[in-house]
Amino acid sequence: MTKEAQKILLAHGGGGRLMGNLIQKTILPRLANDTLNRLTDGAVLNIEGASVCFTTDSYVVQPLFFNGGDIGKLAVCGTINDLAAMGAKPIALSLGLIIEEGFPLESLDRVLDSIGRTSQEANVSVVTGDTKVVESEAADGLFINTAGIGVMLPNVNLSLERIQPGDKIIINGTIGDHGMTILSRRKGIRFDSPLKSDCASLADLTCCVLDAVPGVKFMRDPTRGGVAAILNEIVAGTGFDVEIEEAALPVDPTVRAAADMLGFDVLDIANEGKMLMVVSSEDAERVVQVCRDHPFGTQTAVIGSVIAPQAGEEGIVELITKIGGRRIVQMPYGRELPRIC
């Protein structure tokens, strides 16, 4: 083993293969239990007959402020969306602040105002928290941890095990907006553009969908690792193939141009206001319509299907290009887009 392989790399936090290896080989063996082993966006706990969802996430985005949001809004929306992806109605959040010595109080005020405004709009209260201050240059300004609890919606069963060949894959709008917005403001890459993060709380959207179509099989918000990571997780968890169509992918032209300029695949780029859903072919049209009736789903599209793999072959994710070709969509490695959430 090389010395580099014995150390944590920035890419271990990128949501791709390296992060998966870190979780599977280093973290999970030491903490394994039936609940954690599922590696879902949140844990479903049965407490005195009630099903409660619990999740946590940490936010280290740079820059702290960006077009369409900031680290505070991101922390609230990201945790709410993890609960929403589990089929829960978010109820309350915790807030942990790790503040670097010398951080401007004006900036802290802006972040806290954003947290208060975003949580109020989502009707989710911050009910507990913790604050720590560390030495200068120890926290890159501000880190935030949020945990969230939610009540599981009745008659909802979201799991990879329910996915079958013929199911349709749906996303509620354009992909790559958040990741490309963050990159456009990074030192060394910074460029002027109208890019805007899609950062948004999706619980109201998911509750509307699950109320109208209880048969939804799977939901996941494609943050780090983007759509490519979630599709590969579906393949790994089911053994089926996934086939998506390039022509069906909703991509903002500005995001496409920026990604092409920098050499990124939009499928690998993080989103913070998107939910990827798997539904039966019979339910697909209804889900699309419900999403399009919601402000955060006006550009909802069916982007692909789940299909049975060839006999004896492992499942893969394939993209059908606009000219009819095919290419394999692999799990991102993890080093391309660090510190985007």
C-alpha positions in Angstrom: 0.0 0.0 0.0 1.4 3.4 -1.0 1.7 6.2 1.6 -0.9 8.2 -0.3 -3.3 5.2 0.0 -2.9 5.4 3.8 -4.2 9.0 4.0 -7.5 10.7 3.5 -7.7 12.6 0.2 -10.0 15.4 -0.7 -11.6 13.1 -3.2 -12.8 10.8 -0.3 -15.4 13.5 0.3 -16.6 13.8 -3.4 -19.5 11.4 -3.3 -17.9 8.9 -5.8 -16.0 5.7 -5.7 -13.4 6.8 -3.2 -16.1 7.9 -0.7 -17.9 4.6 -1.2 -14.7 2.7 -0.5 -14.0 4.7 2.7 -17.5 4.0 4.0 -17.6 0.3 3.1 -14.0 -0.6 4.1 -13.2 1.8 7.0 -16.3 3.2 8.6 -19.0 0.6 8.2 -17.1 -2.4 9.6 -16.5 -0.6 12.9 -20.1 0.7 13.3 -22.2 -1.9 11.4 -25.8 -2.5 12.5 -29.0 -3.4 10.6 -30.1 0.2 10.4 -26.8 1.8 9.3 -26.0 -1.0 6.9 -28.8 0.1 4.6 -26.8 3.3 3.8 -29.9 5.3 3.0 -30.3 9.1 3.3 -31.7 8.7 6.8 -32.5 6.1 9.4 -36.1 5.0 10.0 -36.7 4.4 13.7 -39.8 2.8 15.2 -40.5 4.6 18.5 -43.5 3.4 20.5 -45.4 2.6 17.3 -44.5 5.7 15.4 -42.1 5.7 12.5 -39.6 8.6 12.7 -36.8 9.4 10.2 -33.5 10.8 11.5 -30.6 12.1 9.4 -27.5 14.3 9.7 -25.2 16.2 7.3 -22.3 18.6 7.4 -21.6 21.5 5.1 -18.2 22.8 4.1 -19.0 24.6 0.9 -16.6 27.2 -0.6 -17.5 29.9 -1.2 -19.9 30.4 1.7 -22.1 32.8 -0.4 -23.1 32.1 -4.0 -25.8 33.0 -6.5 -29.0 31.3 -5.3 -27.9 30.6 -1.8 -25.3 30.3 0.9 -24.0 27.7 3.4 -26.9 28.4 5.7 -29.6 27.9 3.2 -27.7 24.8 1.9 -27.6 23.3 5.3 -31.3 23.6 5.9 -32.4 22.5 2.4 -29.9 19.6 2.3 -31.1 18.0 5.5 -34.7 18.6 4.7 -34.2 16.9 1.3 -32.6 13.9 2.9 -35.7 13.4 5.0 -37.9 14.0 2.0 -36.1 11.4 0.0 -36.9 8.8 2.7 -40.6 9.6 2.4 -40.8 11.7 5.6 -42.4 15.0 6.5 -39.6 17.1 8.1 -40.4 18.4 11.6 -37.3 19.8 13.3 -33.5 20.5 12.8 -30.5 20.8 15.0 -27.8 23.4 14.1 -24.1 22.9 14.9 -21.7 25.8 14.1 -17.9 25.5 13.9 -16.7 29.1 13.5 -13.1 30.1 12.7 -11.5 32.8 14.9 -11.7 36.1 13.0 -14.8 35.2 11.0 -16.8 38.5 10.4 -19.9 38.8 12.6 -21.6 40.5 9.6 -21.1 37.2 7.6 -22.4 35.1 10.5 -25.5 37.3 10.7 -26.1 36.8 7.0 -25.8 33.0 7.4 -28.1 32.9 10.5 -30.7 35.1 8.8 -30.7 32.8 5.8 -31.1 29.7 8.1 -34.0 31.4 9.9 -35.7 32.4 6.7 -35.2 29.1 4.9 -36.4 27.0 7.9 -39.4 29.3 8.4 -40.4 29.0 4.7 -40.2 25.2 5.0 -42.2 25.2 8.3 -39.3 23.4 10.0 -38.0 24.7 13.3 -34.4 24.7 14.5 -34.9 23.3 18.0 -31.4 22.7 19.4 -27.8 23.4 18.5 -24.2 23.8 19.5 -21.5 26.5 18.8 -17.7 26.0 18.7 -14.9 28.4 17.8 -11.6 27.1 16.6 -8.2 28.8 15.9 -7.6 30.9 12.8 -7.1 28.8 9.7 -8.6 25.7 11.3 -12.1 25.8 9.7 -12.0 27.9 6.5 -14.4 30.4 7.9 -17.5 28.4 8.9 -18.6 24.8 8.9 -22.2 23.7 9.7 -23.7 20.5 10.8 -27.4 19.9 10.8 -29.4 16.9 11.9 -33.1 16.5 11.2 -36.1 14.4 12.2 -39.3 13.8 10.3 -42.5 11.7 10.6 -42.8 9.0 7.9 -45.7 9.4 5.6 -48.3 6.7 5.8 -48.5 3.9 3.2 -45.1 4.9 1.6 -42.5 2.3 0.9 -39.4 3.6 -0.8 -36.6 1.1 -1.4 -34.2 -0.2 -4.0 -35.8 -3.7 -3.5 -39.1 -2.5 -5.1 -37.5 -1.4 -8.4 -38.2 -3.6 -11.4 -37.5 -3.7 -15.2 -39.8 -1.3 -17.0 -39.8 1.3 -14.3 -39.3 4.9 -15.3 -36.7 7.3 -13.9 -37.9 10.9 -13.4 -36.1 14.1 -12.3 -37.8 17.3 -11.3 -35.7 19.7 -13.4 -32.4 20.8 -14.8 -29.3 19.1 -13.5 -25.8 20.4 -12.6 -27.0 24.0 -11.6 -25.5 24.0 -8.1 -22.1 22.4 -8.8 -21.4 24.6 -11.8 -22.5 27.7 -9.8 -20.0 26.9 -7.0 -17.2 26.3 -9.5 -17.9 29.6 -11.3 -17.0 31.4 -8.0 -14.0 29.3 -7.1 -10.5 30.9 -6.9 -8.5 29.9 -9.9 -11.6 29.0 -12.0 -13.8 32.1 -11.3 -15.7 33.3 -14.4 -18.6 35.6 -15.0 -21.9 33.9 -15.8 -25.6 34.0 -14.9 -25.4 30.6 -13.2 -27.6 30.1 -10.2 -27.7 27.3 -7.7 -30.9 25.2 -7.6 -30.7 25.1 -3.7 -34.3 24.5 -2.5 -36.3 22.6 0.1 -38.2 19.8 -1.7 -40.3 18.4 1.1 -43.5 20.0 -0.1 -42.9 18.7 -3.6 -42.2 15.1 -2.4 -45.2 15.1 0.0 -47.4 16.2 -2.9 -46.1 13.4 -5.1 -46.3 10.7 -2.4 -49.9 11.8 -1.5 -51.0 11.6 -5.2 -49.0 8.5 -6.1 -48.3 6.2 -3.1 -46.7 3.7 -5.4 -43.5 5.7 -5.9 -40.7 3.1 -5.5 -37.5 5.1 -4.8 -36.3 8.7 -4.2 -32.9 10.2 -3.8 -31.5 13.7 -4.1 -28.5 13.7 -6.4 -26.0 15.9 -4.5 -22.3 14.9 -4.4 -21.6 12.6 -7.4 -24.7 13.9 -9.2 -27.2 11.9 -11.2 -24.4 9.5 -12.3 -23.8 8.4 -8.7 -27.4 7.7 -7.9 -28.0 5.8 -11.1 -25.0 3.6 -10.4 -26.3 3.1 -6.8 -29.5 1.8 -8.3 -27.7 -0.6 -10.6 -25.5 -1.8 -7.7 -28.5 -2.3 -5.4 -30.8 -4.1 -7.9 -28.5 -5.8 -10.5 -30.6 -4.3 -13.3 -29.4 -2.0 -16.1 -30.4 1.7 -16.3 -30.8 3.4 -19.7 -31.1 7.1 -19.9 -31.5 9.4 -23.0 -29.3 12.4 -23.5 -32.1 14.2 -25.4 -34.4 13.8 -22.4 -32.0 15.3 -19.8 -33.1 18.8 -18.7 -29.9 20.9 -18.7 -29.8 24.7 -18.7 -27.8 25.9 -21.8 -25.5 28.0 -19.5 -24.7 25.0 -17.3 -24.0 22.9 -20.4 -21.7 25.5 -21.9 -19.8 26.0 -18.6 -19.4 22.2 -18.1 -18.2 21.7 -21.7 -15.7 24.6 -21.2 -14.3 23.1 -18.1 -14.4 19.5 -19.2 -17.1 18.2 -16.8 -19.9 15.8 -17.4 -23.2 17.3 -16.2 -24.2 13.9 -14.9 -21.4 14.0 -12.4 -22.2 17.5 -11.1 -24.0 18.1 -7.8 -27.5 19.3 -7.4 -29.2 20.8 -4.3 -32.8 21.2 -5.4 -33.4 18.0 -7.4 -35.1 14.7 -6.6 -34.6 11.6 -8.7 -37.6 9.2 -8.6 -38.2 5.7 -9.8 -41.8 4.8 -10.5 -43.7 2.2 -12.5 -44.5 3.0 -16.1 -48.2 3.3 -15.2 -47.5 6.0 -12.6 -44.9 8.0 -14.5 -47.3 10.4 -16.3 -49.1 11.2 -13.1 -45.9 11.9 -11.2 -44.6 14.2 -13.9 -47.9 16.1 -13.9 -47.9 16.5 -10.1 -44.3 17.7 -10.2 -44.9 20.2 -13.0 -47.8 21.7 -11.0 -45.3 22.6 -8.3 -42.9 25.6 -8.5 -39.9 23.3 -8.0 -40.9 20.9 -10.7 -41.9 22.8 -13.8 -39.2 21.2 -15.9 -39.8 17.6 -14.7 -38.9 15.0 -17.2 -38.7 11.2 -17.6 -35.0 10.6 -18.4 -34.8 6.9 -18.7 -35.8 3.4 -17.7 -34.8 0.4 -15.7 -34.2 -2.7 -17.9 -33.2 -6.3 -17.4 -29.5 -7.0 -18.0 -28.2 -9.4 -20.6 -28.0 -13.0 -19.2 -24.8 -13.4 -17.2 -23.8 -9.8 -17.4 -23.5 -7.2 -14.6 -25.8 -4.2 -14.6 -24.6 -1.0 -16.1 -25.8 2.6 -16.6 -25.9 3.5 -20.3 -26.5 6.9 -21.9 -28.2 6.9 -25.4 -26.6 10.0 -27.1 -28.5 12.4 -29.3 -27.0 10.8 -32.4 -28.0 7.3 -31.3 -24.7 6.1 -29.9 -24.2 4.6 -26.4 -21.7 5.2 -23.7 -21.4 3.8 -20.2 -22.0 6.2 -17.3 -19.6 5.2 -14.6 -19.6 6.1 -10.9 -17.7 9.3 -10.5 -14.2 8.9 -8.9 -14.8 11.7 -6.4 -12.0 14.2 -7.0 -13.5 16.4 -9.7 -15.8 18.6 -7.5 -14.7 18.9 -3.9 -16.3 21.2 -1.4 -19.5 21.9 -3.3 -21.8 21.3 -0.3 
